[in-house]
Amino acid sequence: MFKKFQPSTDISGQTSVKSSIQRSLRANLLSQWNINPETLEEIWPKKESITLVKCRDHISIYALHGEPLFLQHFDDPLIPTLRLLHKYPFVLPKVGVDRGAIRFLLAGAPMMCPGLTSKGGYLPPAEQDIPAGKAVAIFAEGKEHAAGIGITKVSTEDMKKINKDVGVDTVLYLGDDLWAIQEI
């Protein structure tokens, strides 16, 4: 999504978000992410106005004082930026890939089920099943911080059963052009 992103050409405009839409965004964040109202207040203070940055391919980036906080593609789930995820690693459910998949993850490739189900990979237990279409933090084997963020194509239980094809579509990863941007 952000493999070749240049703010000078890919951003079509910036507008302040109305307070009614900000309330709905806050409610969506609380329902989609694993956070409480206090943490959301820490990330995005209620008194602060957020800016909508419209980009190519129907991508909306929401920024606070120029710092990108989260993004959305069409009506997909709200996805935190990787920098925000590093500050608040508990925001998204966690999946992990083995060492062999790291170079593909850092190139922006989708994560295949075998890389998630192998010895070095990680999928949550059955009682914490992550459904399809949910944003997840992708951790690399042996690393402390998330190396990427993706959207699950199938549930984690189906990944374990099927064990082939794409399990997670990679949206953001370390080294992509959004990672390089500190301020929009």
N, CA, C and O of each residue as an XYZ file, in Angstrom:
736
protein
N       0.821     -1.187      0.000
C       0.000      0.000      0.000
C       0.872      1.260      0.000
O       0.553      2.245     -0.666
N       1.967      1.217      0.749
C       2.845      2.383      0.838
C       4.244      2.065      0.322
O       5.231      2.621      0.804
N       4.325      1.169     -0.659
C       5.624      0.799     -1.207
C       6.269      1.985     -1.923
O       7.464      2.235     -1.771
N       5.475      2.707     -2.699
C       5.970      3.886     -3.407
C       5.026      5.038     -3.117
O       4.125      5.327     -3.905
N       5.232      5.687     -1.994
C       4.364      6.767     -1.539
C       5.171      8.045     -1.450
O       6.130      8.124     -0.683
N       4.795      9.036     -2.218
C       5.460     10.328     -2.205
C       4.437     11.390     -1.811
O       3.492     11.627     -2.563
N       4.596     12.033     -0.661
C       3.611     13.025     -0.222
C       3.348     14.120     -1.248
O       2.221     14.606     -1.354
N       4.360     14.512     -1.997
C       4.179     15.602     -2.952
C       3.216     15.249     -4.078
O       2.534     16.131     -4.598
N       3.147     13.977     -4.464
C       2.277     13.590     -5.571
C       1.081     12.734     -5.154
O       0.052     12.758     -5.830
N       1.188     11.988     -4.068
C       0.139     11.042     -3.693
C      -0.910     11.606     -2.746
O      -1.944     10.972     -2.538
N      -0.675     12.774     -2.168
C      -1.654     13.396     -1.287
C      -2.467     14.393     -2.092
O      -1.921     15.290     -2.734
N      -3.805     14.216     -2.046
C      -4.658     15.108     -2.832
C      -5.216     16.266     -2.016
O      -5.644     17.266     -2.591
N      -5.222     16.156     -0.692
C      -5.705     17.253      0.128
C      -5.749     16.921      1.602
O      -5.694     15.757      2.000
N      -5.852     17.976      2.413
C      -5.943     17.825      3.866
C      -7.091     18.687      4.361
O      -7.244     19.834      3.944
N      -7.898     18.123      5.257
C      -9.001     18.882      5.847
C      -9.125     18.534      7.320
O      -8.772     17.434      7.744
N      -9.631     19.485      8.094
C      -9.934     19.202      9.495
C     -11.207     18.358      9.541
O     -12.131     18.556      8.753
N     -11.233     17.428     10.468
C     -12.374     16.529     10.592
C     -13.413     17.163     11.518
O     -13.068     17.681     12.579
N     -14.691     17.120     11.113
C     -15.778     17.665     11.930
C     -15.853     16.925     13.255
O     -15.459     15.762     13.350
N     -16.356     17.598     14.269
C     -16.424     16.991     15.606
C     -17.343     15.768     15.630
O     -17.074     14.820     16.368
N     -18.415     15.768     14.846
C     -19.312     14.609     14.813
C     -18.599     13.387     14.224
O     -18.798     12.267     14.694
N     -17.785     13.598     13.218
C     -17.029     12.493     12.619
C     -15.910     12.053     13.560
O     -15.578     10.869     13.616
N     -15.327     13.001     14.301
C     -14.298     12.639     15.280
C     -14.889     11.733     16.359
O     -14.248     10.770     16.780
N     -16.112     12.036     16.807
C     -16.767     11.179     17.814
C     -16.967      9.773     17.266
O     -16.728      8.789     17.965
N     -17.405      9.681     16.011
C     -17.621      8.364     15.420
C     -16.290      7.624     15.229
O     -16.233      6.409     15.418
N     -15.231      8.334     14.861
C     -13.906      7.717     14.751
C     -13.431      7.181     16.097
O     -12.889      6.078     16.175
N     -13.634      7.958     17.152
C     -13.234      7.530     18.500
C     -13.988      6.257     18.893
O     -13.400      5.326     19.444
N     -15.287      6.222     18.606
C     -16.094      5.034     18.923
C     -15.601      3.823     18.128
O     -15.521      2.719     18.667
N     -15.271      4.025     16.852
C     -14.752      2.929     16.030
C     -13.415      2.420     16.549
O     -13.176      1.212     16.573
N     -12.540      3.338     16.967
C     -11.245      2.922     17.507
C     -11.423      2.085     18.767
O     -10.748      1.072     18.949
N     -12.332      2.512     19.634
C     -12.564      1.762     20.876
C     -13.128      0.367     20.588
O     -12.813     -0.586     21.301
N     -13.952      0.243     19.557
C     -14.540     -1.059     19.255
C     -13.590     -1.961     18.456
O     -13.619     -3.181     18.620
N     -12.752     -1.377     17.597
C     -11.893     -2.185     16.738
C     -10.558     -2.538     17.372
O     -10.016     -3.612     17.113
N     -10.025     -1.658     18.193
C      -8.728     -1.890     18.804
C      -8.892     -2.369     20.236
O      -9.956     -2.216     20.836
N      -7.834     -2.948     20.775
C      -7.842     -3.449     22.149
C      -7.351     -2.347     23.094
O      -6.283     -2.460     23.697
N      -8.162     -1.265     23.213
C      -7.770     -0.144     24.070
C      -8.947      0.313     24.914
O     -10.104      0.030     24.605
N      -8.627      1.020     25.977
C      -9.655      1.615     26.826
C      -9.693      3.125     26.559
O      -8.784      3.650     25.915
N     -10.712      3.827     27.032
C     -10.817      5.275     26.767
C      -9.615      6.091     27.257
O      -9.262      7.096     26.639
N      -8.989      5.672     28.354
C      -7.835      6.404     28.868
C      -6.654      6.329     27.893
O      -5.966      7.323     27.662
N      -6.430      5.147     27.331
C      -5.345      4.986     26.363
C      -5.633      5.787     25.101
O      -4.732      6.404     24.534
N      -6.888      5.780     24.662
C      -7.258      6.568     23.487
C      -7.036      8.055     23.750
O      -6.598      8.789     22.864
N      -7.338      8.493     24.969
C      -7.122      9.896     25.350
C      -5.625     10.238     25.308
O      -5.246     11.357     24.962
N      -4.787      9.266     25.660
C      -3.337      9.439     25.616
C      -2.843      9.537     24.163
O      -1.983     10.358     23.845
N      -3.397      8.692     23.295
C      -3.016      8.683     21.885
C      -3.535      9.932     21.182
O      -2.801     10.615     20.468
N      -4.811     10.212     21.398
C      -5.492     11.306     20.713
C      -6.360     12.047     21.720
O      -7.503     11.652     21.947
N      -5.841     13.121     22.335
C      -6.622     13.874     23.324
C      -7.931     14.402     22.725
O      -7.974     14.846     21.578
N      -8.983     14.341     23.525
C     -10.324     14.720     23.062
C     -10.386     16.171     22.583
O     -11.126     16.489     21.652
N      -9.630     17.023     23.202
C      -9.651     18.448     22.853
C      -8.896     18.748     21.550
O      -9.049     19.828     20.978
N      -8.097     17.810     21.091
C      -7.293     18.025     19.889
C      -8.083     17.663     18.639
O      -8.784     16.652     18.598
N      -7.955     18.502     17.628
C      -8.611     18.245     16.353
C      -7.685     17.423     15.470
O      -6.475     17.649     15.430
N      -8.266     16.479     14.773
C      -7.485     15.595     13.913
C      -7.661     16.033     12.458
O      -8.694     16.596     12.094
N      -6.656     15.775     11.636
C      -6.676     16.161     10.234
C      -6.802     14.921      9.355
O      -6.131     13.915      9.586
N      -7.661     15.000      8.353
C      -7.820     13.931      7.374
C      -6.941     14.264      6.179
O      -7.071     15.327      5.573
N      -6.046     13.339      5.851
C      -5.162     13.499      4.695
C      -5.644     12.496      3.645
O      -5.530     11.285      3.835
N      -6.177     13.005      2.550
C      -6.684     12.135      1.484
C      -5.547     11.804      0.532
O      -4.820     12.682      0.067
N      -5.413     10.502      0.254
C      -4.326     10.026     -0.601
C      -4.887      9.232     -1.780
O      -6.088      8.979     -1.870
N      -3.987      8.851     -2.672
C      -4.381      8.053     -3.840
C      -4.974      6.717     -3.395
O      -4.792      6.304     -2.249
N      -5.666      6.059     -4.280
C      -6.245      4.731     -4.037
C      -7.226      4.708     -2.870
O      -7.370      3.681     -2.207
N      -7.896      5.815     -2.613
C      -8.926      5.918     -1.568
C      -8.390      5.607     -0.169
O      -9.074      4.976      0.637
N      -7.185      6.045      0.107
C      -6.583      5.867      1.424
C      -6.750      7.170      2.202
O      -6.446      8.252      1.700
N      -7.237      7.047      3.425
C      -7.377      8.205      4.315
C      -6.414      8.033      5.475
O      -6.444      7.018      6.171
N      -5.562      9.022      5.681
C      -4.637      9.010      6.820
C      -5.119     10.081      7.788
O      -5.375     11.216      7.386
N      -5.242      9.726      9.056
C      -5.652     10.672     10.087
C      -4.409     11.063     10.877
O      -3.700     10.212     11.415
N      -4.160     12.373     10.935
C      -2.935     12.878     11.564
C      -3.272     13.863     12.682
O      -4.261     14.591     12.608
N      -2.436     13.870     13.711
C      -2.553     14.798     14.826
C      -1.286     15.643     14.840
O      -0.191     15.115     15.034
N      -1.424     16.944     14.638
C      -0.284     17.859     14.565
C       0.734     17.399     13.517
O       1.942     17.536     13.714
N       0.240     16.855     12.407
C       1.110     16.423     11.318
C       1.646     15.010     11.455
O       2.188     14.467     10.492
N       1.509     14.392     12.635
C       2.007     13.027     12.844
C       0.911     12.029     12.471
O      -0.157     12.040     13.084
N       1.150     11.164     11.479
C       0.140     10.171     11.109
C      -0.132      9.208     12.272
O       0.799      8.622     12.826
N      -1.414      9.047     12.640
C      -1.784      8.149     13.730
C      -2.371      6.840     13.225
O      -1.953      5.760     13.643
N      -3.342      6.943     12.322
C      -3.972      5.745     11.793
C      -4.487      6.029     10.397
O      -4.566      7.181      9.969
N      -4.839      4.960      9.690
C      -5.297      5.095      8.319
C      -6.438      4.144      8.042
O      -6.726      3.239      8.825
N      -7.079      4.369      6.911
C      -8.215      3.540      6.518
C      -8.275      3.511      4.995
O      -8.071      4.532      4.339
N      -8.554      2.348      4.446
C      -8.751      2.183      3.008
C     -10.223      1.864      2.801
O     -10.709      0.847      3.296
N     -10.940      2.719      2.077
C     -12.392      2.608      1.919
C     -13.031      2.460      3.301
O     -12.850      3.317      4.166
N     -13.779      1.369      3.508
C     -14.429      1.132      4.804
C     -13.760     -0.003      5.566
O     -14.372     -0.603      6.450
N     -12.509     -0.302      5.230
C     -11.757     -1.341      5.937
C     -11.551     -0.914      7.383
O     -11.867      0.222      7.736
N     -11.026     -1.804      8.230
C     -10.770     -1.409      9.625
C      -9.748     -0.273      9.709
O      -8.917     -0.090      8.819
N      -9.836      0.475     10.794
C      -8.854      1.526     11.065
C      -7.552      0.850     11.474
O      -7.547     -0.029     12.336
N      -6.453      1.261     10.858
C      -5.158      0.627     11.089
C      -4.208      1.656     11.686
O      -4.031      2.729     11.109
N      -3.592      1.358     12.827
C      -2.605      2.303     13.379
C      -1.354      2.315     12.510
O      -1.060      1.339     11.819
N      -0.632      3.409     12.547
C       0.663      3.416     11.863
C       1.617      2.534     12.661
O       1.381      2.243     13.834
N       2.672      2.123     12.021
C       3.647      1.257     12.693
C       4.323      1.973     13.856
O       4.635      1.351     14.872
N       4.552      3.280     13.712
C       5.147      4.050     14.816
C       4.219      4.058     16.033
O       4.681      3.919     17.165
N       2.922      4.219     15.804
C       1.954      4.202     16.901
C       1.896      2.811     17.531
O       1.795      2.680     18.751
N       1.959      1.777     16.695
C       1.940      0.402     17.204
C       3.171      0.112     18.051
O       3.084     -0.657     19.008
N       4.303      0.702     17.728
C       5.506      0.497     18.545
C       5.359      1.157     19.912
O       5.906      0.661     20.897
N       4.625      2.273     19.984
C       4.388      2.931     21.274
C       3.351      2.181     22.101
O       3.452      2.120     23.326
N       2.345      1.607     21.424
C       1.239      0.908     22.088
C       1.086     -0.479     21.446
O       0.165     -0.691     20.657
N       1.976     -1.422     21.776
C       1.974     -2.726     21.085
C       0.752     -3.602     21.364
O       0.532     -4.585     20.656
N      -0.027     -3.274     22.356
C      -1.187     -4.081     22.725
C      -2.451     -3.702     21.940
O      -3.502     -4.309     22.141
N      -2.360     -2.718     21.062
C      -3.521     -2.196     20.346
C      -4.138     -3.234     19.411
O      -5.361     -3.325     19.307
N      -3.304     -4.014     18.733
C      -3.787     -5.007     17.774
C      -3.445     -6.413     18.234
O      -2.465     -6.608     18.954
N      -4.250     -7.406     17.822
C      -3.870     -8.795     18.106
C      -2.575     -9.144     17.370
O      -2.234     -8.529     16.360
N      -1.873    -10.126     17.888
C      -0.525    -10.443     17.420
C      -0.490    -11.766     16.650
O      -1.099    -12.755     17.057
N       0.239    -11.758     15.526
C       0.617    -12.982     14.827
C       2.116    -12.892     14.589
O       2.685    -11.802     14.638
N       2.757    -14.016     14.333
C       4.202    -14.003     14.131
C       4.617    -14.856     12.953
O       3.983    -15.867     12.650
N       5.691    -14.443     12.287
C       6.227    -15.213     11.162
C       7.605    -15.737     11.519
O       8.307    -15.160     12.349
N       7.987    -16.844     10.881
C       9.302    -17.428     11.132
C      10.396    -16.631     10.415
O      10.108    -15.735      9.621
N      11.637    -16.969     10.705
C      12.782    -16.232     10.152
C      12.788    -16.217      8.620
O      13.204    -15.230      8.013
N      12.335    -17.290      8.003
C      12.347    -17.380      6.544
C      11.416    -16.382      5.871
O      11.622    -16.037      4.707
N      10.403    -15.917      6.577
C       9.424    -14.995      5.986
C       9.781    -13.529      6.216
O       9.140    -12.647      5.646
N      10.785    -13.254      7.033
C      11.098    -11.868      7.395
C      11.466    -11.041      6.163
O      10.979     -9.922      6.006
N      12.309    -11.571      5.298
C      12.725    -10.781      4.132
C      11.550    -10.488      3.209
O      11.520     -9.438      2.567
N      10.588    -11.391      3.131
C       9.400    -11.150      2.312
C       8.498    -10.110      2.963
O       7.912     -9.269      2.280
N       8.388    -10.171      4.286
C       7.593     -9.184      5.020
C       8.168     -7.784      4.818
O       7.420     -6.834      4.588
N       9.478     -7.653      4.902
C      10.120     -6.349      4.750
C      10.129     -5.856      3.299
O      10.545     -4.731      3.025
N       9.673     -6.699      2.381
C       9.506     -6.295      0.983
C       8.040     -5.983      0.688
O       7.698     -5.570     -0.420
N       7.173     -6.185      1.689
C       5.756     -5.873      1.521
C       4.908     -7.013      0.988
O       3.747     -6.801      0.638
N       5.460     -8.221      0.918
C       4.709     -9.363      0.395
C       3.655     -9.827      1.397
O       3.822     -9.632      2.601
N       2.579    -10.436      0.917
C       1.595    -11.006      1.844
C       2.212    -12.186      2.603
O       3.087    -12.878      2.083
N       1.751    -12.405      3.826
C       2.284    -13.482      4.651
C       1.503    -14.772      4.383
O       0.277    -14.816      4.480
N       2.248    -15.800      4.048
C       1.646    -17.089      3.723
C       1.414    -17.893      5.005
O       2.133    -17.734      5.992
N       0.411    -18.747      4.971
C       0.064    -19.560      6.146
C       1.236    -20.396      6.670
O       1.421    -20.460      7.885
N       2.042    -21.045      5.803
C       3.157    -21.841      6.340
C       4.147    -21.025      7.170
O       4.719    -21.555      8.123
N       4.361    -19.765      6.840
C       5.261    -18.914      7.619
C       4.689    -18.560      8.978
O       5.430    -18.248      9.910
N       3.358    -18.608      9.089
C       2.688    -18.298     10.354
C       2.508    -19.539     11.231
O       2.467    -19.433     12.457
N       2.400    -20.716     10.604
C       2.120    -21.939     11.365
C       3.365    -22.767     11.660
O       3.289    -23.738     12.414
N       4.507    -22.407     11.084
C       5.729    -23.185     11.301
C       6.240    -23.017     12.734
O       5.644    -22.301     13.538
N       7.346    -23.685     13.035
C       7.903    -23.670     14.392
C       8.200    -22.257     14.892
O       7.937    -21.961     16.058
N       8.740    -21.377     14.048
C       9.084    -20.019     14.464
C       7.919    -19.044     14.391
O       8.016    -17.930     14.907
N       6.822    -19.441     13.761
C       5.660    -18.565     13.631
C       4.795    -18.586     14.877
O       5.032    -19.365     15.799
N       3.786    -17.719     14.895
C       2.884    -17.675     16.047
C       1.477    -17.322     15.575
O       1.278    -16.350     14.846
N       0.521    -18.113     15.995
C      -0.899    -17.803     15.852
C      -1.522    -17.984     17.223
O      -1.118    -18.874     17.972
N      -2.505    -17.149     17.567
C      -3.098    -17.256     18.904
C      -3.830    -18.584     19.093
O      -4.203    -19.230     18.113
N      -4.037    -18.996     20.350
C      -4.771    -20.231     20.606
C      -6.222    -20.126     20.125
O      -6.721    -19.034     19.849
N      -6.883    -21.273     20.031
C      -8.238    -21.348     19.473
C      -9.231    -20.429     20.179
O     -10.114    -19.868     19.529
N      -9.105    -20.263     21.496
C     -10.061    -19.413     22.234
C      -9.875    -17.928     21.927
O     -10.743    -17.120     22.255
N      -8.753    -17.558     21.302
C      -8.505    -16.161     20.913
C      -8.473    -16.020     19.401
O      -7.757    -15.171     18.871
N      -9.245    -16.847     18.703
C      -9.291    -16.855     17.240
C      -9.525    -15.454     16.683
O     -10.408    -14.735     17.151
N      -8.745    -15.072     15.697
C      -8.886    -13.777     15.035
C      -9.645    -14.012     13.742
O      -9.200    -14.804     12.911
N     -10.786    -13.343     13.544
C     -11.578    -13.575     12.329
C     -10.940    -12.966     11.088
O     -10.003    -12.173     11.190
N     -11.439    -13.330      9.935
C     -10.971    -12.755      8.668
C     -11.355    -11.277      8.616
O     -12.393    -10.879      9.143
N     -10.513    -10.473      7.978
C     -10.791     -9.052      7.823
C     -10.414     -8.196      9.006
O     -10.808     -7.031      9.072
N      -9.660     -8.741      9.942
C      -9.247     -8.020     11.147
C      -7.792     -7.561     11.003
O      -6.959     -8.298     10.476
N      -7.489     -6.357     11.465
C      -6.113     -5.846     11.450
C      -5.297     -6.562     12.530
O      -5.768     -6.752     13.652
N      -4.070     -6.954     12.179
C      -3.183     -7.649     13.122
C      -1.772     -7.079     13.047
O      -1.349     -6.580     12.004
N      -1.052     -7.156     14.158
C       0.360     -6.794     14.206
C       1.158     -8.036     13.821
O       0.924     -9.122     14.352
N       2.101     -7.869     12.895
C       2.921     -8.995     12.444
C       4.304     -8.873     13.085
O       5.045     -7.929     12.812
N       4.634     -9.829     13.930
C       5.933     -9.853     14.596
C       6.837    -10.855     13.889
O       6.373    -11.891     13.412
N       8.111    -10.547     13.825
C       9.091    -11.451     13.244
C       9.717    -12.274     14.368
O       9.898    -11.786     15.483
N      10.040    -13.512     14.060
C      10.624    -14.415     15.046
C      11.870    -13.797     15.680
O      12.796    -13.385     14.981
N      11.880    -13.738     17.002
C      13.032    -13.237     17.736
C      13.106    -11.727     17.864
O      14.077    -11.215     18.420
N      12.127    -11.000     17.374
C      12.161     -9.539     17.435
C      11.153     -9.020     18.459
O      10.108     -9.629     18.686
N      11.488     -7.884     19.072
C      10.677     -7.314     20.152
C       9.493     -6.503     19.630
O       8.408     -6.555     20.209
N       9.688     -5.753     18.542
C       8.646     -4.880     18.015
C       8.042     -5.456     16.742
O       8.656     -6.277     16.060
N       6.831     -5.012     16.434
C       6.154     -5.456     15.220
C       6.935     -5.006     13.995
O       7.450     -3.889     13.945
N       7.014     -5.887     13.013
C       7.706     -5.563     11.765
C       6.713     -5.155     10.687
O       7.103     -4.642      9.638
N       5.429     -5.383     10.946
C       4.421     -5.030      9.964
C       3.027     -5.078     10.542
O       2.813     -5.512     11.674
N       2.079     -4.617      9.733
C       0.653     -4.662     10.081
C      -0.064     -5.195      8.859
O       0.252     -4.822      7.729
N      -1.024     -6.063      9.087
C      -1.763     -6.631      7.961
C      -3.220     -6.881      8.296
O      -3.669     -6.658      9.421
N      -3.947     -7.349      7.297
C      -5.358     -7.705      7.434
C      -5.472     -9.202      7.176
O      -4.986     -9.693      6.157
N      -6.106     -9.926      8.085
C      -6.245    -11.372      7.917
C      -7.164    -11.688      6.742
O      -8.218    -11.072      6.584
N      -6.756    -12.653      5.919
C      -7.576    -13.100      4.786
C      -8.567    -14.170      5.237
O      -9.696    -14.224      4.750
N      -8.143    -15.013      6.162
C      -8.984    -16.060      6.751
C      -8.769    -16.024      8.259
O      -7.833    -15.382      8.736
N      -9.615    -16.697      9.002
C      -9.449    -16.711     10.457
C      -8.179    -17.479     10.821
O      -7.689    -18.284     10.030
N      -7.656    -17.230     12.005
C      -6.411    -17.891     12.413
C      -6.605    -19.406     12.562
O      -5.668    -20.173     12.340
N      -7.788    -19.828     12.927
C      -8.043    -21.276     13.017
C      -8.027    -21.908     11.629
O      -7.536    -23.025     11.463
N      -8.562    -21.201     10.629
C      -8.518    -21.702      9.256
C      -7.083    -21.736      8.732
O      -6.723    -22.620      7.955
N      -6.257    -20.761      9.165
C      -4.846    -20.769      8.764
C      -4.174    -22.047      9.241
O      -3.400    -22.665      8.510
N      -4.480    -22.438     10.480
C      -3.880    -23.651     11.036
C      -4.361    -24.891     10.288
O      -3.577    -25.809     10.047
N      -5.645    -24.930      9.915
C      -6.223    -26.103      9.238
C      -5.766    -26.206      7.788
O      -5.324    -27.268      7.350
N      -5.869    -25.108      7.041
C      -5.572    -25.116      5.612
C      -4.063    -25.144      5.369
O      -3.571    -25.958      4.587
N      -3.334    -24.254      6.041
C      -1.873    -24.152      5.989
C      -1.310    -23.987      4.574
O      -0.251    -24.530      4.260
N      -2.009    -23.244      3.730
C      -1.463    -22.856      2.434
C      -2.142    -21.570      1.986
O      -3.157    -21.171      2.557
N      -1.599    -20.935      0.992
C      -2.087    -19.661      0.458
C      -1.805    -18.506      1.422
O      -1.107    -18.663      2.423
N      -2.363    -17.357      1.091
C      -2.130    -16.139      1.864
C      -2.949    -16.162      3.149
O      -4.149    -16.435      3.124
N      -2.297    -15.874      4.266
C      -2.978    -15.788      5.555
C      -3.240    -14.351      5.960
O      -4.300    -14.037      6.501
N      -2.267    -13.466      5.696
C      -2.371    -12.063      6.083
C      -1.866    -11.188      4.937
O      -0.748    -11.368      4.454
N      -2.698    -10.241      4.507
C      -2.274     -9.253      3.513
C      -1.506     -8.152      4.235
O      -2.048     -7.520      5.141
N      -0.275     -7.914      3.856
C       0.556     -6.900      4.494
C       0.128     -5.512      4.029
O       0.022     -5.257      2.829
N      -0.117     -4.614      4.987
C      -0.523     -3.240      4.685
C       0.645     -2.286      4.933
O       0.976     -1.470      4.072
N       1.263     -2.387      6.100
C       2.402     -1.541      6.478
C       3.543     -2.438      6.934
O       3.310     -3.511      7.491
N       4.775     -2.001      6.699
C       5.936     -2.771      7.149
C       7.103     -1.825      7.376
O       7.122     -0.715      6.843
N       8.069     -2.259      8.160
C       9.257     -1.453      8.432
C       9.967     -1.125      7.125
O      10.239     -2.011      6.315
N      10.263      0.155      6.929
C      10.981      0.563      5.735
C      10.100      1.008      4.587
O      10.621      1.467      3.570
N       8.770      0.892      4.708
C       7.929      1.400      3.620
C       7.944      2.926      3.653
O       8.495      3.523      4.578
N       7.345      3.553      2.655
C       7.435      5.007      2.550
C       6.673      5.739      3.656
O       7.039      6.864      3.996
N       5.630      5.141      4.223
C       4.931      5.782      5.344
C       5.801      5.742      6.601
O       5.766      6.671      7.408
N       6.568      4.687      6.768
C       7.484      4.580      7.907
C       8.524      5.692      7.851
O       8.921      6.225      8.887
N       8.965      6.042      6.650
C       9.991      7.061      6.479
C       9.464      8.473      6.774
O      10.244      9.371      7.093
N       8.160      8.665      6.670
C       7.578      9.992      6.884
C       7.312     10.210      8.367
O       6.566      9.452      8.986
N       7.917     11.235      8.931
C       7.689     11.588     10.338
C       6.483     12.483     10.476
O       5.756     12.420     11.467
N       6.274     13.319      9.472
C       5.207     14.323      9.548
C       4.616     14.552      8.167
O       5.337     14.610      7.171
N       3.289     14.681      8.119
C       2.594     14.939      6.846
C       2.194     16.393      6.788
O       1.596     16.831      5.805
